């Protein structure tokens, strides 16, 4: 199969290339041309405009403007990249000979906060902020412009992790590695994660099998609390787990101070670390005909932490 991947230099893109290049012929679409192991040729977005891209069987659209935790990016930047770029590529796909289109959206296109609810594909979208809003607008364009006799997948991963991941998980790892106690033990929560290995497996299955098109959440099977995550990190590192139950009220006050003084702990990061965000993966598992995904939540996170130690 010939596959065109956008955003192939990112975390997901690099892992997908490594996973797929042995069985398929991979082409890239990026801002600048260059070379990458496992990729036949990298084209630029001008090739899309000029209709000089190669004929492929499938397109995987990863390129996008990531969520800016510092809230410094302007809203129009999100819509230009996450919406307009997706629309242009999707329109090309509809007219092309490709038969499958995989668009990587995000759970944030549906809900920024869940509370005690579980995110399913049936929930009415209520994104908060330009990141989720721009992804949802791209989703809606795709859903209202069907591609006859083709399969289109909208994939909504939750917080992904794996080797090469740079994010809140890496921040937690650095905190534990320095022997700093975890002060948020009094917060009780449950969060879903998505191992990059499970993500790659799902993509591979969608490419190779006749799976019904539609929107699918991507998450590991079992959600975990942040305290459990800290315990996993400590276990992999062979460190004694130091979890402190500091008053949530005091922590909340410190986070507000962090907003003003631009400290590592602010209200947005506190929410990411302590709020519950549980994502159902039942729809994708039913489509694949499996009872569970191959990578267990705990085992996947342990593998990710070991990759941090290596590097």
Buried (B, 14 or more C-beta within 10 A) or exposed (E): BBBBBBBBBBBBBBBBBBBBBEEBBBBBBBEEEEEBEBBEBBBBBEBBEEEEBEEBBBBBBBBBBBBBEEEEBEEEEBBEBBBBBBBEBBBBBBEBEBBBBBBBBBBBBBBBEBEEEBBEBEBEEEBEBBBBBBBBBBBBBBEEEEBEEBBBBBBBBBBBBBBBBEBBBBBBBEBBBEEEBBBBBBBEBBBBBBBBBBBBBBBBBBBEEEBEBBBBBBBBBBBBBBBBBBBBBBEBBEEEBBBEEBEBEEBEEBBEEBBEEEEEBBBBBBEBBBBBBBBBBEBBBEBBEEEEBEBBBBBBBBBBBEBBEEE
